[in-house]
Amino acid sequence: KSAEARPRPKGVLLPYAWGRGENIRLHIASKYHSNESNTRIMHGFAVHQRSCGIGLGSASFNDRGPEEKWISLMRTGNRNQQGISDLAKEGIPEKIRPRIWSWLLNLDDAKAQEPTAFEDSLKKSLDEKIKYVIDTDILRTFPGDGRFRKGHKIHERLREALYAFAAYDSIFQYTQGMNYVAGLLAMHMDTAEEVFWMLNRLCFHPLLRLERLFRTGFPLLREVEYVFRHLLKRHLHTVHVEFQEISRTLKLPPSGFVG
């Protein structure tokens, strides 16, 4: 499906304003949100309170180790439990990280809708210019990590995943910078197909829409800059003033310091 054909949410859910106490919230209700009662926004994501057999705050749950907690959550099938974002912030155990990521992004359901998308994309003809940019960017990905050099499994895994992703969407294709996102995924996922689907879900999931970071005009980047500037001004005012002064001296926009 092309980027234009995909349904776009009516609003934007911006999880970059996380914080405790005073919190900049840029949430706009989306048509994708559940209409059931007791829906609220927590840490930038919609959290739907539903009955759950284990209860995130229960003593029996809290006594479990990190892996046991996540496996218990997966067994419930409920991705929107209250407190799940707090558990994620504590860190997802590396051993089960691919499984958790896939589960949280509902990867299996997405693949079921287009079971041959990866294979079909690899069969498509891809512009040689795009291949050249991808191949060049892969060598620049985490340059201190030798696994991204030619001949290594991660290099080949990343290359195949990005080729497929660029061919999958004729409008979106590939933008420089995707290699770092996909490269991180390639470190944890076992196959190029898994990397392809994870990147697909990160870019087109209605609550994440990372594609807005790479699309023409970089709309998500502008939102991140807005949040960054306001958080910096509120919590690190002296640093904010210094950045403003440097920007005027170098004749650069303040956004030039983001990233």
PyRosetta script that sets phi, psi and omega in degrees:
from pyrosetta import init, pose_from_sequence

init()
pose = pose_from_sequence("KSAEARPRPKGVLLPYAWGRGENIRLHIASKYHSNESNTRIMHGFAVHQRSCGIGLGSASFNDRGPEEKWISLMRTGNRNQQGISDLAKEGIPEKIRPRIWSWLLNLDDAKAQEPTAFEDSLKKSLDEKIKYVIDTDILRTFPGDGRFRKGHKIHERLREALYAFAAYDSIFQYTQGMNYVAGLLAMHMDTAEEVFWMLNRLCFHPLLRLERLFRTGFPLLREVEYVFRHLLKRHLHTVHVEFQEISRTLKLPPSGFVG")
pose.set_psi(1, 143.3)
pose.set_omega(1, 179.3)
pose.set_phi(2, -80.4)
pose.set_psi(2, 164.4)
pose.set_omega(2, -179.3)
pose.set_phi(3, -63.1)
pose.set_psi(3, -34.0)
pose.set_omega(3, -178.7)
pose.set_phi(4, -72.1)
pose.set_psi(4, -27.5)
pose.set_omega(4, -176.4)
pose.set_phi(5, -79.8)
pose.set_psi(5, -20.8)
pose.set_omega(5, -177.4)
pose.set_phi(6, -73.4)
pose.set_psi(6, 141.9)
pose.set_omega(6, 177.4)
pose.set_phi(7, -66.4)
pose.set_psi(7, 137.7)
pose.set_omega(7, 178.5)
pose.set_phi(8, -105.9)
pose.set_psi(8, 136.0)
pose.set_omega(8, 178.0)
pose.set_phi(9, -66.4)
pose.set_psi(9, 150.8)
pose.set_omega(9, -178.8)
pose.set_phi(10, -69.9)
pose.set_psi(10, -23.4)
pose.set_omega(10, -176.9)
pose.set_phi(11, -129.4)
pose.set_psi(11, 179.9)
pose.set_omega(11, -178.7)
pose.set_phi(12, -120.2)
pose.set_psi(12, 132.1)
pose.set_omega(12, 176.1)
pose.set_phi(13, -108.0)
pose.set_psi(13, 112.0)
pose.set_omega(13, -171.9)
pose.set_phi(14, -109.5)
pose.set_psi(14, 103.5)
pose.set_omega(14, -176.4)
pose.set_phi(15, -85.6)
pose.set_psi(15, 22.1)
pose.set_omega(15, -177.6)
pose.set_phi(16, -94.0)
pose.set_psi(16, -1.3)
pose.set_omega(16, -177.3)
pose.set_phi(17, -104.4)
pose.set_psi(17, 27.7)
pose.set_omega(17, -179.9)
pose.set_phi(18, -60.6)
pose.set_psi(18, 149.7)
pose.set_omega(18, 176.1)
pose.set_phi(19, 166.5)
pose.set_psi(19, 169.2)
pose.set_omega(19, 178.8)
pose.set_phi(20, -110.9)
pose.set_psi(20, 155.6)
pose.set_omega(20, -176.2)
pose.set_phi(21, 73.1)
pose.set_psi(21, -127.8)
pose.set_omega(21, 178.6)
pose.set_phi(22, -66.9)
pose.set_psi(22, 131.5)
pose.set_omega(22, -173.1)
pose.set_phi(23, -141.2)
pose.set_psi(23, 127.3)
pose.set_omega(23, 175.7)
pose.set_phi(24, -77.3)
pose.set_psi(24, 115.9)
pose.set_omega(24, -178.6)
pose.set_phi(25, -113.3)
pose.set_psi(25, 121.1)
pose.set_omega(25, 180.0)
pose.set_phi(26, -113.3)
pose.set_psi(26, 33.6)
pose.set_omega(26, -177.1)
pose.set_phi(27, -80.4)
pose.set_psi(27, 134.4)
pose.set_omega(27, 173.3)
pose.set_phi(28, -122.7)
pose.set_psi(28, 129.2)
pose.set_omega(28, -175.2)
pose.set_phi(29, -55.3)
pose.set_psi(29, 137.4)
pose.set_omega(29, -178.9)
pose.set_phi(30, -112.4)
pose.set_psi(30, 149.3)
pose.set_omega(30, 179.8)
pose.set_phi(31, -68.5)
pose.set_psi(31, -12.7)
pose.set_omega(31, -179.8)
pose.set_phi(32, -81.6)
pose.set_psi(32, -13.0)
pose.set_omega(32, -178.1)
pose.set_phi(33, -71.0)
pose.set_psi(33, 147.8)
pose.set_omega(33, 178.5)
pose.set_phi(34, -66.8)
pose.set_psi(34, 146.6)
pose.set_omega(34, 178.6)
pose.set_phi(35, -92.3)
pose.set_psi(35, -0.4)
pose.set_omega(35, -177.9)
pose.set_phi(36, -66.4)
pose.set_psi(36, 161.4)
pose.set_omega(36, -175.5)
pose.set_phi(37, -70.0)
pose.set_psi(37, 167.3)
pose.set_omega(37, 176.9)
pose.set_phi(38, 62.3)
pose.set_psi(38, 30.5)
pose.set_omega(38, 174.9)
pose.set_phi(39, -86.5)
pose.set_psi(39, 133.1)
pose.set_omega(39, 179.2)
pose.set_phi(40, -146.9)
pose.set_psi(40, 169.0)
pose.set_omega(40, 179.9)
pose.set_phi(41, -101.3)
pose.set_psi(41, 128.1)
pose.set_omega(41, 178.7)
pose.set_phi(42, -135.3)
pose.set_psi(42, 123.3)
pose.set_omega(42, 179.0)
pose.set_phi(43, 55.8)
pose.set_psi(43, 35.2)
pose.set_omega(43, 174.3)
pose.set_phi(44, 86.3)
pose.set_psi(44, -4.7)
pose.set_omega(44, 179.1)
pose.set_phi(45, -121.0)
pose.set_psi(45, 151.2)
pose.set_omega(45, 176.5)
pose.set_phi(46, -72.1)
pose.set_psi(46, 130.0)
pose.set_omega(46, 179.9)
pose.set_phi(47, -122.5)
pose.set_psi(47, 121.0)
pose.set_omega(47, -178.6)
pose.set_phi(48, -103.3)
pose.set_psi(48, 120.3)
pose.set_omega(48, -179.1)
pose.set_phi(49, -78.0)
pose.set_psi(49, 117.8)
pose.set_omega(49, 179.1)
pose.set_phi(50, -132.9)
pose.set_psi(50, 161.8)
pose.set_omega(50, 178.5)
pose.set_phi(51, -68.5)
pose.set_psi(51, 140.6)
pose.set_omega(51, -178.1)
pose.set_phi(52, -142.8)
pose.set_psi(52, 138.7)
pose.set_omega(52, -174.4)
pose.set_phi(53, -68.1)
pose.set_psi(53, -27.5)
pose.set_omega(53, -173.9)
pose.set_phi(54, -100.2)
pose.set_psi(54, -37.5)
pose.set_omega(54, 179.9)
pose.set_phi(55, 74.5)
pose.set_psi(55, 110.5)
pose.set_omega(55, -175.1)
pose.set_phi(56, -62.0)
pose.set_psi(56, -28.9)
pose.set_omega(56, -177.1)
pose.set_phi(57, -94.8)
pose.set_psi(57, 0.3)
pose.set_omega(57, -176.6)
pose.set_phi(58, -69.6)
pose.set_psi(58, 154.6)
pose.set_omega(58, -178.7)
pose.set_phi(59, -64.5)
pose.set_psi(59, -39.7)
pose.set_omega(59, -179.1)
pose.set_phi(60, -63.8)
pose.set_psi(60, -34.9)
pose.set_omega(60, 179.2)
pose.set_phi(61, -72.5)
pose.set_psi(61, -43.7)
pose.set_omega(61, -177.0)
pose.set_phi(62, -66.8)
pose.set_psi(62, -23.1)
pose.set_omega(62, 179.3)
pose.set_phi(63, -77.7)
pose.set_psi(63, -11.9)
pose.set_omega(63, -177.1)
pose.set_phi(64, -80.6)
pose.set_psi(64, 158.9)
pose.set_omega(64, 175.9)
pose.set_phi(65, -76.5)
pose.set_psi(65, 166.7)
pose.set_omega(65, -177.8)
pose.set_phi(66, -54.5)
pose.set_psi(66, -46.4)
pose.set_omega(66, -179.5)
pose.set_phi(67, -62.9)
pose.set_psi(67, -43.3)
pose.set_omega(67, -179.3)
pose.set_phi(68, -62.4)
pose.set_psi(68, -38.6)
pose.set_omega(68, 179.8)
pose.set_phi(69, -61.8)
pose.set_psi(69, -47.8)
pose.set_omega(69, -177.9)
pose.set_phi(70, -67.1)
pose.set_psi(70, -40.7)
pose.set_omega(70, 179.2)
pose.set_phi(71, -63.7)
pose.set_psi(71, -38.7)
pose.set_omega(71, 177.0)
pose.set_phi(72, -62.8)
pose.set_psi(72, -41.1)
pose.set_omega(72, 178.7)
pose.set_phi(73, -63.8)
pose.set_psi(73, -42.6)
pose.set_omega(73, 179.9)
pose.set_phi(74, -61.6)
pose.set_psi(74, -36.4)
pose.set_omega(74, -178.6)
pose.set_phi(75, -65.8)
pose.set_psi(75, -27.7)
pose.set_omega(75, 178.8)
pose.set_phi(76, -73.7)
pose.set_psi(76, -25.1)
pose.set_omega(76, -177.8)
pose.set_phi(77, 75.5)
pose.set_psi(77, 6.2)
pose.set_omega(77, -177.2)
pose.set_phi(78, -103.6)
pose.set_psi(78, 109.1)
pose.set_omega(78, -177.0)
pose.set_phi(79, -88.2)
pose.set_psi(79, -6.0)
pose.set_omega(79, -172.5)
pose.set_phi(80, -113.3)
pose.set_psi(80, 29.0)
pose.set_omega(80, -178.2)
pose.set_phi(81, -71.7)
pose.set_psi(81, 144.1)
pose.set_omega(81, 177.8)
pose.set_phi(82, -61.4)
pose.set_psi(82, 130.0)
pose.set_omega(82, 177.3)
pose.set_phi(83, 96.1)
pose.set_psi(83, -5.3)
pose.set_omega(83, -176.1)
pose.set_phi(84, -66.7)
pose.set_psi(84, -32.4)
pose.set_omega(84, 179.0)
pose.set_phi(85, -68.6)
pose.set_psi(85, -34.1)
pose.set_omega(85, 176.7)
pose.set_phi(86, -64.4)
pose.set_psi(86, -39.7)
pose.set_omega(86, 178.8)
pose.set_phi(87, -65.3)
pose.set_psi(87, -38.5)
pose.set_omega(87, 179.3)
pose.set_phi(88, -65.2)
pose.set_psi(88, -37.0)
pose.set_omega(88, -179.7)
pose.set_phi(89, -66.2)
pose.set_psi(89, -24.0)
pose.set_omega(89, 177.4)
pose.set_phi(90, -73.5)
pose.set_psi(90, -13.3)
pose.set_omega(90, 179.3)
pose.set_phi(91, 107.6)
pose.set_psi(91, 137.1)
pose.set_omega(91, 177.5)
pose.set_phi(92, -97.9)
pose.set_psi(92, 125.9)
pose.set_omega(92, -178.7)
pose.set_phi(93, -52.7)
pose.set_psi(93, 132.3)
pose.set_omega(93, -175.5)
pose.set_phi(94, -57.8)
pose.set_psi(94, -35.5)
pose.set_omega(94, -176.8)
pose.set_phi(95, -59.4)
pose.set_psi(95, -37.0)
pose.set_omega(95, -177.2)
pose.set_phi(96, -112.5)
pose.set_psi(96, 10.8)
pose.set_omega(96, -176.8)
pose.set_phi(97, -56.1)
pose.set_psi(97, -46.2)
pose.set_omega(97, 178.9)
pose.set_phi(98, -59.5)
pose.set_psi(98, -39.4)
pose.set_omega(98, 179.6)
pose.set_phi(99, -65.3)
pose.set_psi(99, -41.7)
pose.set_omega(99, -178.7)
pose.set_phi(100, -68.4)
pose.set_psi(100, -46.3)
pose.set_omega(100, 177.8)
pose.set_phi(101, -56.2)
pose.set_psi(101, -47.4)
pose.set_omega(101, -179.1)
pose.set_phi(102, -61.4)
pose.set_psi(102, -40.8)
pose.set_omega(102, -179.0)
pose.set_phi(103, -67.9)
pose.set_psi(103, -46.2)
pose.set_omega(103, -178.3)
pose.set_phi(104, -62.1)
pose.set_psi(104, -33.2)
pose.set_omega(104, -179.2)
pose.set_phi(105, -93.6)
pose.set_psi(105, 6.3)
pose.set_omega(105, 177.0)
pose.set_phi(106, 55.5)
pose.set_psi(106, 47.0)
pose.set_omega(106, -173.4)
pose.set_phi(107, -63.6)
pose.set_psi(107, -39.4)
pose.set_omega(107, -177.1)
pose.set_phi(108, -62.0)
pose.set_psi(108, -41.3)
pose.set_omega(108, 179.3)
pose.set_phi(109, -66.3)
pose.set_psi(109, -38.5)
pose.set_omega(109, 179.2)
pose.set_phi(110, -64.6)
pose.set_psi(110, -42.9)
pose.set_omega(110, 179.1)
pose.set_phi(111, -66.1)
pose.set_psi(111, -34.4)
pose.set_omega(111, -179.5)
pose.set_phi(112, -64.6)
pose.set_psi(112, -28.8)
pose.set_omega(112, 179.3)
pose.set_phi(113, -75.3)
pose.set_psi(113, -30.2)
pose.set_omega(113, 179.0)
pose.set_phi(114, -137.4)
pose.set_psi(114, 69.1)
pose.set_omega(114, -171.9)
pose.set_phi(115, -61.2)
pose.set_psi(115, -24.9)
pose.set_omega(115, -177.8)
pose.set_phi(116, -109.8)
pose.set_psi(116, 16.2)
pose.set_omega(116, -175.3)
pose.set_phi(117, -58.8)
pose.set_psi(117, -43.1)
pose.set_omega(117, -178.3)
pose.set_phi(118, -64.6)
pose.set_psi(118, -50.8)
pose.set_omega(118, -179.0)
pose.set_phi(119, -63.0)
pose.set_psi(119, -41.8)
pose.set_omega(119, -179.8)
pose.set_phi(120, -64.1)
pose.set_psi(120, -37.7)
pose.set_omega(120, -179.4)
pose.set_phi(121, -66.9)
pose.set_psi(121, -38.2)
pose.set_omega(121, 179.0)
pose.set_phi(122, -65.9)
pose.set_psi(122, -27.5)
pose.set_omega(122, -179.5)
pose.set_phi(123, -79.0)
pose.set_psi(123, -17.6)
pose.set_omega(123, -178.4)
pose.set_phi(124, -72.8)
pose.set_psi(124, 151.9)
pose.set_omega(124, 177.3)
pose.set_phi(125, -78.4)
pose.set_psi(125, 128.8)
pose.set_omega(125, -178.2)
pose.set_phi(126, -114.1)
pose.set_psi(126, 134.5)
pose.set_omega(126, -179.3)
pose.set_phi(127, -54.3)
pose.set_psi(127, 134.4)
pose.set_omega(127, -178.0)
pose.set_phi(128, -62.5)
pose.set_psi(128, -29.2)
pose.set_omega(128, 178.5)
pose.set_phi(129, -66.0)
pose.set_psi(129, -39.3)
pose.set_omega(129, 178.7)
pose.set_phi(130, -67.6)
pose.set_psi(130, -41.1)
pose.set_omega(130, 177.5)
pose.set_phi(131, -59.6)
pose.set_psi(131, -41.9)
pose.set_omega(131, -178.9)
pose.set_phi(132, -63.3)
pose.set_psi(132, -44.2)
pose.set_omega(132, -179.8)
pose.set_phi(133, -63.7)
pose.set_psi(133, -43.0)
pose.set_omega(133, 179.2)
pose.set_phi(134, -62.1)
pose.set_psi(134, -48.4)
pose.set_omega(134, -178.8)
pose.set_phi(135, -60.9)
pose.set_psi(135, -39.0)
pose.set_omega(135, 179.5)
pose.set_phi(136, -68.2)
pose.set_psi(136, -42.9)
pose.set_omega(136, -178.0)
pose.set_phi(137, -67.3)
pose.set_psi(137, -34.0)
pose.set_omega(137, -179.5)
pose.set_phi(138, -61.6)
pose.set_psi(138, -38.8)
pose.set_omega(138, 179.7)
pose.set_phi(139, -68.7)
pose.set_psi(139, -19.8)
pose.set_omega(139, 178.0)
pose.set_phi(140, -91.7)
pose.set_psi(140, -8.0)
pose.set_omega(140, -175.6)
pose.set_phi(141, -73.7)
pose.set_psi(141, 120.7)
pose.set_omega(141, -178.7)
pose.set_phi(142, 41.3)
pose.set_psi(142, 67.2)
pose.set_omega(142, -173.0)
pose.set_phi(143, -56.5)
pose.set_psi(143, -22.2)
pose.set_omega(143, 179.1)
pose.set_phi(144, -80.2)
pose.set_psi(144, -6.8)
pose.set_omega(144, -178.6)
pose.set_phi(145, -103.2)
pose.set_psi(145, 110.5)
pose.set_omega(145, -176.7)
pose.set_phi(146, -65.9)
pose.set_psi(146, -13.1)
pose.set_omega(146, -179.0)
pose.set_phi(147, -68.8)
pose.set_psi(147, -13.1)
pose.set_omega(147, 179.7)
pose.set_phi(148, -94.4)
pose.set_psi(148, 7.7)
pose.set_omega(148, 176.2)
pose.set_phi(149, -85.8)
pose.set_psi(149, 159.4)
pose.set_omega(149, -178.4)
pose.set_phi(150, -57.5)
pose.set_psi(150, 141.4)
pose.set_omega(150, 178.3)
pose.set_phi(151, 95.6)
pose.set_psi(151, -13.3)
pose.set_omega(151, 178.9)
pose.set_phi(152, -93.8)
pose.set_psi(152, 152.4)
pose.set_omega(152, -175.7)
pose.set_phi(153, -60.7)
pose.set_psi(153, -43.1)
pose.set_omega(153, -178.5)
pose.set_phi(154, -64.4)
pose.set_psi(154, -37.9)
pose.set_omega(154, 177.2)
pose.set_phi(155, -59.1)
pose.set_psi(155, -48.8)
pose.set_omega(155, -178.2)
pose.set_phi(156, -67.5)
pose.set_psi(156, -37.6)
pose.set_omega(156, 179.2)
pose.set_phi(157, -63.1)
pose.set_psi(157, -45.0)
pose.set_omega(157, -179.9)
pose.set_phi(158, -66.7)
pose.set_psi(158, -43.0)
pose.set_omega(158, -179.3)
pose.set_phi(159, -61.0)
pose.set_psi(159, -46.9)
pose.set_omega(159, -179.5)
pose.set_phi(160, -64.9)
pose.set_psi(160, -39.9)
pose.set_omega(160, -179.7)
pose.set_phi(161, -65.5)
pose.set_psi(161, -42.9)
pose.set_omega(161, -179.2)
pose.set_phi(162, -71.0)
pose.set_psi(162, -36.0)
pose.set_omega(162, 174.5)
pose.set_phi(163, -59.7)
pose.set_psi(163, -46.9)
pose.set_omega(163, -178.2)
pose.set_phi(164, -65.2)
pose.set_psi(164, -42.0)
pose.set_omega(164, -178.1)
pose.set_phi(165, -65.9)
pose.set_psi(165, -40.0)
pose.set_omega(165, 179.6)
pose.set_phi(166, -65.2)
pose.set_psi(166, -35.3)
pose.set_omega(166, -179.8)
pose.set_phi(167, -80.3)
pose.set_psi(167, -25.5)
pose.set_omega(167, -176.8)
pose.set_phi(168, -62.1)
pose.set_psi(168, -42.1)
pose.set_omega(168, -177.4)
pose.set_phi(169, -120.1)
pose.set_psi(169, 106.6)
pose.set_omega(169, -174.6)
pose.set_phi(170, -66.6)
pose.set_psi(170, -20.5)
pose.set_omega(170, 179.3)
pose.set_phi(171, -90.4)
pose.set_psi(171, -47.9)
pose.set_omega(171, -176.1)
pose.set_phi(172, -74.5)
pose.set_psi(172, -48.8)
pose.set_omega(172, 178.1)
pose.set_phi(173, 52.9)
pose.set_psi(173, -120.0)
pose.set_omega(173, -176.4)
pose.set_phi(174, -134.0)
pose.set_psi(174, 139.2)
pose.set_omega(174, 175.6)
pose.set_phi(175, -128.6)
pose.set_psi(175, 140.0)
pose.set_omega(175, 179.4)
pose.set_phi(176, -57.2)
pose.set_psi(176, 134.5)
pose.set_omega(176, -175.9)
pose.set_phi(177, 115.2)
pose.set_psi(177, -28.2)
pose.set_omega(177, 177.0)
pose.set_phi(178, -62.6)
pose.set_psi(178, -28.4)
pose.set_omega(178, -177.1)
pose.set_phi(179, -61.0)
pose.set_psi(179, -31.7)
pose.set_omega(179, 179.1)
pose.set_phi(180, -72.7)
pose.set_psi(180, -40.2)
pose.set_omega(180, 177.7)
pose.set_phi(181, -64.9)
pose.set_psi(181, -50.3)
pose.set_omega(181, -179.8)
pose.set_phi(182, -67.1)
pose.set_psi(182, -32.2)
pose.set_omega(182, 179.1)
pose.set_phi(183, -63.7)
pose.set_psi(183, -41.3)
pose.set_omega(183, 176.7)
pose.set_phi(184, -62.7)
pose.set_psi(184, -41.0)
pose.set_omega(184, 178.2)
pose.set_phi(185, -64.2)
pose.set_psi(185, -40.0)
pose.set_omega(185, -178.6)
pose.set_phi(186, -63.6)
pose.set_psi(186, -24.5)
pose.set_omega(186, 177.8)
pose.set_phi(187, -69.6)
pose.set_psi(187, -25.7)
pose.set_omega(187, -173.5)
pose.set_phi(188, -110.5)
pose.set_psi(188, -29.4)
pose.set_omega(188, -178.4)
pose.set_phi(189, -87.5)
pose.set_psi(189, 150.3)
pose.set_omega(189, -174.2)
pose.set_phi(190, -84.9)
pose.set_psi(190, -25.1)
pose.set_omega(190, -175.0)
pose.set_phi(191, -131.3)
pose.set_psi(191, 160.7)
pose.set_omega(191, 176.8)
pose.set_phi(192, -64.8)
pose.set_psi(192, -33.8)
pose.set_omega(192, 179.5)
pose.set_phi(193, -63.8)
pose.set_psi(193, -40.5)
pose.set_omega(193, 178.4)
pose.set_phi(194, -64.8)
pose.set_psi(194, -39.9)
pose.set_omega(194, 177.0)
pose.set_phi(195, -63.2)
pose.set_psi(195, -44.2)
pose.set_omega(195, 178.4)
pose.set_phi(196, -56.3)
pose.set_psi(196, -48.5)
pose.set_omega(196, -176.9)
pose.set_phi(197, -71.4)
pose.set_psi(197, -36.1)
pose.set_omega(197, 177.0)
pose.set_phi(198, -64.8)
pose.set_psi(198, -43.6)
pose.set_omega(198, 178.0)
pose.set_phi(199, -63.6)
pose.set_psi(199, -39.0)
pose.set_omega(199, 177.8)
pose.set_phi(200, -60.2)
pose.set_psi(200, -46.3)
pose.set_omega(200, -178.0)
pose.set_phi(201, -69.6)
pose.set_psi(201, -38.2)
pose.set_omega(201, 178.1)
pose.set_phi(202, -63.1)
pose.set_psi(202, -38.1)
pose.set_omega(202, -177.1)
pose.set_phi(203, -78.1)
pose.set_psi(203, -35.9)
pose.set_omega(203, -170.8)
pose.set_phi(204, -117.9)
pose.set_psi(204, 2.5)
pose.set_omega(204, 174.3)
pose.set_phi(205, -63.3)
pose.set_psi(205, 132.2)
pose.set_omega(205, -174.5)
pose.set_phi(206, -60.3)
pose.set_psi(206, -21.6)
pose.set_omega(206, 179.6)
pose.set_phi(207, -95.4)
pose.set_psi(207, -9.5)
pose.set_omega(207, -177.7)
pose.set_phi(208, -114.1)
pose.set_psi(208, -57.5)
pose.set_omega(208, 175.9)
pose.set_phi(209, 49.4)
pose.set_psi(209, 52.7)
pose.set_omega(209, 179.3)
pose.set_phi(210, -63.7)
pose.set_psi(210, -18.7)
pose.set_omega(210, 178.6)
pose.set_phi(211, -58.0)
pose.set_psi(211, -24.1)
pose.set_omega(211, 178.8)
pose.set_phi(212, -69.3)
pose.set_psi(212, -13.3)
pose.set_omega(212, 175.6)
pose.set_phi(213, -79.7)
pose.set_psi(213, -23.3)
pose.set_omega(213, -174.9)
pose.set_phi(214, -111.8)
pose.set_psi(214, -14.7)
pose.set_omega(214, -177.1)
pose.set_phi(215, -66.8)
pose.set_psi(215, 160.2)
pose.set_omega(215, 178.9)
pose.set_phi(216, -52.9)
pose.set_psi(216, 128.3)
pose.set_omega(216, -178.4)
pose.set_phi(217, 92.8)
pose.set_psi(217, -13.5)
pose.set_omega(217, 177.7)
pose.set_phi(218, 47.0)
pose.set_psi(218, 57.2)
pose.set_omega(218, -175.7)
pose.set_phi(219, -60.4)
pose.set_psi(219, -36.9)
pose.set_omega(219, -179.9)
pose.set_phi(220, -69.3)
pose.set_psi(220, -35.4)
pose.set_omega(220, 178.1)
pose.set_phi(221, -60.9)
pose.set_psi(221, -38.2)
pose.set_omega(221, 179.4)
pose.set_phi(222, -65.7)
pose.set_psi(222, -37.2)
pose.set_omega(222, 177.8)
pose.set_phi(223, -67.8)
pose.set_psi(223, -40.7)
pose.set_omega(223, 178.0)
pose.set_phi(224, -62.9)
pose.set_psi(224, -41.4)
pose.set_omega(224, 178.5)
pose.set_phi(225, -61.4)
pose.set_psi(225, -41.1)
pose.set_omega(225, -179.9)
pose.set_phi(226, -61.1)
pose.set_psi(226, -48.6)
pose.set_omega(226, -179.7)
pose.set_phi(227, -63.6)
pose.set_psi(227, -44.3)
pose.set_omega(227, -179.0)
pose.set_phi(228, -58.2)
pose.set_psi(228, -47.1)
pose.set_omega(228, -178.0)
pose.set_phi(229, -61.8)
pose.set_psi(229, -43.0)
pose.set_omega(229, -176.9)
pose.set_phi(230, -72.1)
pose.set_psi(230, -37.9)
pose.set_omega(230, 176.4)
pose.set_phi(231, -66.4)
pose.set_psi(231, -40.8)
pose.set_omega(231, 179.1)
pose.set_phi(232, -63.8)
pose.set_psi(232, -43.5)
pose.set_omega(232, -179.7)
pose.set_phi(233, -64.6)
pose.set_psi(233, -37.4)
pose.set_omega(233, -176.6)
pose.set_phi(234, -77.4)
pose.set_psi(234, -43.1)
pose.set_omega(234, -170.7)
pose.set_phi(235, -102.4)
pose.set_psi(235, -23.8)
pose.set_omega(235, 179.1)
pose.set_phi(236, -133.9)
pose.set_psi(236, 65.0)
pose.set_omega(236, -171.7)
pose.set_phi(237, -60.8)
pose.set_psi(237, -39.6)
pose.set_omega(237, -179.4)
pose.set_phi(238, -61.5)
pose.set_psi(238, -43.8)
pose.set_omega(238, 178.1)
pose.set_phi(239, -64.0)
pose.set_psi(239, -39.9)
pose.set_omega(239, 178.7)
pose.set_phi(240, -59.4)
pose.set_psi(240, -44.5)
pose.set_omega(240, 179.8)
pose.set_phi(241, -63.8)
pose.set_psi(241, -40.6)
pose.set_omega(241, 178.9)
pose.set_phi(242, -62.1)
pose.set_psi(242, -43.6)
pose.set_omega(242, 178.7)
pose.set_phi(243, -61.5)
pose.set_psi(243, -41.5)
pose.set_omega(243, 179.3)
pose.set_phi(244, -61.7)
pose.set_psi(244, -41.7)
pose.set_omega(244, -179.0)
pose.set_phi(245, -67.2)
pose.set_psi(245, -43.7)
pose.set_omega(245, 178.2)
pose.set_phi(246, -62.8)
pose.set_psi(246, -39.2)
pose.set_omega(246, 179.7)
pose.set_phi(247, -61.6)
pose.set_psi(247, -41.6)
pose.set_omega(247, 179.2)
pose.set_phi(248, -67.8)
pose.set_psi(248, -38.3)
pose.set_omega(248, -179.7)
pose.set_phi(249, -66.0)
pose.set_psi(249, -43.5)
pose.set_omega(249, -178.6)
pose.set_phi(250, -88.9)
pose.set_psi(250, -2.7)
pose.set_omega(250, -178.1)
pose.set_phi(251, 58.6)
pose.set_psi(251, 44.0)
pose.set_omega(251, 178.3)
pose.set_phi(252, -115.5)
pose.set_psi(252, 150.4)
pose.set_omega(252, 173.8)
pose.set_phi(253, -71.4)
pose.set_psi(253, 150.0)
pose.set_omega(253, 178.9)
pose.set_phi(254, -56.3)
pose.set_psi(254, -29.1)
pose.set_omega(254, -178.4)
pose.set_phi(255, -64.1)
pose.set_psi(255, -14.9)
pose.set_omega(255, 179.6)
pose.set_phi(256, -66.2)
pose.set_psi(256, -14.4)
pose.set_omega(256, -180.0)
pose.set_phi(257, -92.0)
pose.set_psi(257, -11.6)
pose.set_omega(257, 179.7)
pose.set_phi(258, -68.8)
pose.set_psi(258, 131.2)
pose.set_omega(258, 179.4)
pose.set_phi(259, 92.4)
pose.dump_pdb("model.pdb")
